Amino acid sequence: MPKQGRVNDTIQFLRTAVVQPNTADPLRQPISEWLEEIPISPAIDQGMSQGTAGTELTRKYRRAMILILCALNNVPVARAQQMVAQYRDPNLQSALGTMLLDVARICVPRRLDPPKQQLLATPAAFLAANRIKTGNGGLTTSIASQYEFSWDARGQFYLMEPPVVFHQNLHVQFPGFNIAVTKFTDIANLGQITGAVVTGNIGITTQLSGCSILYSVNGGNLVAAHVWPNQAAPVRSNLPGALVDQAGLPAGVILALRLAHQGALGNALMGGTFGIFGMVNDLGDTGLRAVGPNNVRMHGYVATEGNAYFIAVKVGGNWHLFGQQNNPGRPGDGVSTFQQIYP
């Protein structure tokens, strides 16, 4: 029987199969999606055949286990058949559940550790080629945290976010730093914005939705603030004279321009490089340019190129800063834009 028959039927069964222990339940869906992504050889397909032994239900359990062993654990077909044959019918739910837990413990690191290490070692190459999505996992302060690094098969992106209750993605962990969001309306003085002193080797913000990142970087030291234009009217009020005729632009664009004219970090690094990554109105303005009376270093992103992300990675003891955009509605399109912001 071809793959679209036996293999697909088995993957659909795995999505709803009763397994023990209950901790294996959340793994059924992401492991099914993983199996859908990878090629399944005709030999594995044929090896899943159970003939007429047992009941229809027990045959489904055994086919699922053979598929997992061969496709994800690289077990030879004959050996997988022998391993599955040893389980008695009453034990199939627990056998499949234990196998799913083993996939998360053994196979997932083999799958995700290499791209995670590439991100940490050569972030420019990784971010230019791979779509990402970042989040704060519910964190509301700038703080070091464990992050989950996972692959979303439907969105075709790597997700980086602190653990949250509803996560069901297969993941590995890494230590990161959450750069929290600051509301524009909470800032008393644009020239004295308090940035987060980023520690560790990777700093991450949530998705930028009209937001701007202010950074001060000097070698292995980084201070960064994520400013959100939470209310458009205050962003447009009391504009400096040079920006009055641009008040009709989107609030995110006005925010970036205003910060370039009036903004600064109150805890900027002595001798550091100051810059902004914010929303711009035209694709031609996304690259490095000098903006405002002090020729502030600025990179940009545009609303038309999808979701925007900022990420900082320390390489060889020095911080490297990056921006990426990708369109979540078109996963096959890959990365929309990528920039190395610093150095």
C-alpha positions in Angstrom: 0.0 0.0 0.0 1.4 3.4 -0.9 2.4 6.0 1.7 -0.8 8.0 1.3 -2.7 5.0 2.5 -1.0 3.0 5.4 1.4 5.7 6.6 -1.1 8.6 6.5 -3.8 6.4 8.2 -1.2 5.6 10.9 -0.3 9.3 11.4 -4.0 10.2 11.7 -4.5 7.4 14.3 -1.5 8.7 16.3 -3.2 12.1 16.7 -6.1 10.6 18.7 -4.6 7.4 20.1 -5.2 6.7 23.8 -1.8 6.5 25.4 -0.3 6.1 28.9 0.9 7.9 30.9 -1.1 11.1 30.4 2.1 13.1 30.1 2.5 11.6 26.6 -0.8 13.0 25.4 0.6 16.5 24.4 3.3 14.7 22.2 0.9 13.0 19.9 0.1 16.0 17.7 3.7 17.5 17.3 5.2 14.0 16.6 2.4 13.4 14.0 3.4 16.7 12.3 7.0 15.7 12.4 6.2 12.4 10.7 4.2 14.2 8.0 7.3 16.4 7.2 9.8 13.7 6.6 10.0 11.1 3.7 8.9 7.6 4.6 10.6 4.9 2.6 8.6 2.1 0.9 10.5 -0.4 3.1 9.1 1.3 6.2 5.7 1.4 4.7 5.8 -2.3 3.8 7.3 -3.2 7.2 4.3 -1.6 9.0 2.0 -4.3 7.6 0.4 -6.5 10.3 -1.5 -8.9 8.1 -4.6 -10.1 10.0 -2.9 -10.6 13.4 -4.8 -9.2 16.4 -7.6 -6.7 16.1 -7.9 -3.7 13.9 -7.1 -1.5 16.9 -4.0 -3.4 18.0 -2.7 -3.4 14.5 -2.9 0.4 14.4 -0.9 0.6 17.7 1.8 -1.7 16.3 2.0 0.1 13.0 2.4 3.5 14.8 5.3 2.1 16.9 7.1 0.6 13.9 6.7 3.9 12.1 8.2 5.9 15.0 11.0 3.4 15.5 12.1 3.4 11.9 11.4 7.0 10.8 12.5 8.8 13.9 14.9 6.4 15.6 16.5 4.9 12.5 15.8 1.4 13.7 16.0 -1.2 10.9 12.6 -2.4 9.8 13.2 -6.1 10.8 14.4 -5.0 14.3 11.5 -2.7 14.8 9.1 -5.5 13.9 10.8 -7.7 16.5 10.7 -5.0 19.2 7.0 -4.3 18.6 6.1 -8.0 18.6 7.2 -8.4 22.2 4.4 -6.2 23.5 1.2 -7.9 24.7 -2.0 -6.4 23.4 -3.1 -5.1 26.9 0.2 -3.1 27.1 0.0 -1.3 23.8 -1.3 2.0 25.2 1.6 2.3 27.7 4.2 1.0 25.1 3.2 3.7 22.6 3.1 6.4 25.3 6.6 5.4 26.6 7.8 5.5 23.0 6.4 9.1 22.5 8.2 10.2 25.7 11.4 8.6 24.4 11.1 10.6 21.2 10.9 13.8 23.2 13.9 12.8 25.3 16.2 11.3 22.6 15.1 12.1 19.1 14.1 15.8 19.6 17.5 16.9 20.8 19.1 15.2 17.8 16.7 17.1 15.5 16.8 20.6 17.2 20.3 20.9 18.8 22.1 21.4 15.5 20.0 24.4 14.4 20.1 25.8 17.9 23.8 25.6 17.9 24.0 27.2 14.5 21.9 30.1 15.8 24.3 30.6 18.7 27.5 30.1 16.7 26.7 31.7 13.3 23.6 33.7 13.8 23.8 35.7 10.6 23.8 32.6 8.4 21.0 31.0 10.5 18.7 34.1 10.5 19.2 34.8 6.8 18.0 31.3 5.9 15.5 30.4 8.6 12.2 32.0 9.6 11.8 32.7 13.3 9.1 33.7 15.8 9.9 35.1 19.2 7.8 35.6 22.3 8.0 36.5 26.0 6.1 33.5 27.3 4.1 35.8 29.6 7.2 37.5 31.1 6.5 41.2 31.8 10.0 42.2 33.0 13.5 42.2 31.5 15.0 39.1 33.0 17.2 36.0 32.2 15.0 33.0 31.6 15.1 29.5 30.2 13.8 29.5 26.6 12.3 26.7 24.5 13.6 26.3 21.0 11.1 24.5 18.8 10.1 24.0 15.2 6.6 24.8 14.0 5.8 22.6 11.1 2.7 24.4 9.9 4.2 27.9 10.1 7.7 26.7 9.0 9.5 28.7 11.6 11.7 28.2 14.7 9.9 29.5 17.8 11.9 30.9 20.7 9.9 31.6 23.8 10.0 30.9 27.6 7.9 28.0 28.6 4.1 28.5 28.7 1.4 26.1 29.8 -0.3 25.6 26.4 3.0 24.8 24.5 2.8 21.5 22.8 5.8 21.9 20.5 8.7 19.5 20.6 11.6 21.6 22.0 15.0 21.9 23.5 16.0 24.5 26.0 18.6 27.3 26.1 19.3 30.2 28.5 18.1 33.5 27.1 17.2 37.0 28.2 13.8 38.6 27.8 13.9 42.3 26.7 10.5 43.5 28.1 8.2 45.9 26.3 7.9 49.5 27.5 4.7 51.4 26.6 5.3 54.8 25.0 2.7 56.3 27.5 4.8 55.1 30.4 7.9 57.0 29.3 8.3 60.3 31.2 11.3 61.5 29.2 12.2 60.3 25.8 15.8 61.3 26.4 16.1 59.1 29.5 14.6 55.8 28.5 15.7 53.0 30.8 17.0 50.0 28.9 17.5 46.4 30.0 21.1 45.4 30.7 21.2 42.2 28.7 23.0 39.3 30.2 24.0 35.9 28.9 24.5 35.1 25.2 21.2 35.8 23.6 18.7 38.6 24.0 15.1 38.3 22.6 12.1 40.6 22.3 8.5 39.8 21.3 7.3 40.5 17.8 7.6 44.2 16.8 4.2 45.7 15.9 5.2 49.3 15.1 7.7 49.1 18.0 11.2 50.4 18.0 14.3 48.9 19.6 16.9 51.3 21.1 20.3 49.8 21.8 23.6 50.8 23.2 26.3 48.2 22.5 30.0 48.1 23.3 31.7 44.8 22.7 30.3 42.3 25.2 27.9 44.8 26.8 24.4 45.6 25.6 21.6 47.8 26.8 18.3 47.6 24.9 14.8 49.0 25.2 11.7 47.8 23.3 9.3 50.7 23.0 5.7 50.1 21.9 3.4 52.8 20.5 0.5 51.6 22.6 -1.5 54.8 21.8 -1.2 56.6 18.5 -2.4 60.0 19.7 0.4 60.6 22.3 3.0 59.4 19.8 1.8 62.1 17.4 1.5 64.9 20.0 4.2 67.5 20.7 6.3 66.5 17.7 9.6 68.2 17.0 9.3 70.8 14.2 11.2 68.7 11.7 8.5 66.0 12.0 5.3 68.0 12.0 4.6 67.6 8.3 4.9 63.8 8.7 2.3 63.4 11.4 0.0 61.5 9.0 2.4 58.6 8.8 1.6 55.3 10.7 2.2 55.6 14.5 5.1 53.1 14.4 6.9 55.1 11.8 6.4 58.3 13.7 7.7 56.6 16.9 10.9 55.6 15.2 11.5 59.0 13.7 10.7 60.7 17.0 13.1 58.5 18.9 15.8 59.3 16.3 15.2 63.0 17.0 14.5 63.0 20.7 15.2 59.6 22.1 18.1 58.3 24.2 18.9 55.6 26.7 19.3 56.9 30.2 21.7 54.1 31.0 23.6 54.0 27.7 27.1 52.5 27.7 30.1 54.8 28.0 31.8 54.7 24.6 29.1 52.5 23.1 27.3 52.6 19.8 23.7 53.9 19.9 21.1 53.0 17.4 17.5 52.3 16.6 15.7 49.5 14.8 12.1 50.7 14.1 9.3 50.8 11.6 9.8 52.8 8.4 7.4 53.8 5.7 9.3 52.6 2.6 11.2 49.5 1.8 14.1 51.6 0.6 14.6 53.1 4.1 15.2 49.7 5.8 18.9 49.7 5.4 21.4 51.6 7.6 21.0 55.4 7.5 21.7 58.4 9.7 18.5 60.1 11.0 17.8 63.2 13.0 19.9 66.1 14.1 22.5 63.8 15.8 22.7 61.4 12.8 21.4 58.5 14.8 22.3 55.1 13.4 19.0 53.5 12.2 17.7 50.4 10.5 14.1 49.7 9.7 11.3 47.3 8.9 8.1 47.8 6.9 4.6 46.6 7.6 4.3 45.0 4.1 7.0 42.4 4.7 5.3 40.5 7.6 6.2 40.1 11.2 9.4 41.8 12.4 11.8 40.4 15.1 14.9 41.7 16.8 17.4 39.3 18.3 20.9 39.8 19.8 23.5 37.0 20.0 26.9 37.2 21.6 29.5 35.6 19.3 33.1 35.4 20.5 32.3 37.6 23.5 30.8 40.4 21.4 27.2 41.2 20.8 25.8 40.9 17.2 22.3 42.4 16.6 19.9 41.3 13.9 16.5 42.1 12.4 14.3 39.7 10.5 10.9 39.7 8.9 8.7 36.9 7.6 5.1 36.6 6.6 3.2 34.0 8.8 0.5 33.7 6.2 2.9 32.5 3.6 5.2 29.9 5.2 6.6 28.8 1.9 8.0 32.2 1.1 10.9 31.9 3.6 12.6 35.0 5.1 11.2 38.3 3.8 14.0 40.5 5.0 17.1 40.1 7.1 19.6 42.6 8.4 22.7 42.5 10.5 22.1 45.7 12.5 25.4 45.6 14.4 28.3 45.4 13.9 
